[in-house]
Amino acid sequence: MEHPQAQTRTLGRNHRFKTPRVYPELVKTPTMAEREATYQAALKLVARIDEDLTRGIRHYRNKTGVLLTTLDEVVRAILDNDLLLPEEQGHDLLWLPAQELAA
């Protein structure tokens, strides 16, 4: 019976097991300035969403069309990739001019 590790290793020319080379110089880690900029952008986004919800300026819905009324619901929908984007909202709704509605 073979060991599972034996399947992942390969023998080199000198009959020793070799492992794939990792190139750490090619792995780019975000700098502190990039992390700080990302954090500040996220704070601004959350503040904007909270202001929109508080003032009733904008409505947020998930992909099933349910209205999201709290900041927690909107943030959870963003993290779960379940937020209905504005360009997607127009496809489901039929917008009529006020003159046609009055007729």
Order of alpha helices (4+ residues) and beta strands (2+ residues): alpha-beta-beta-alpha-beta-beta-alpha-alpha-alpha
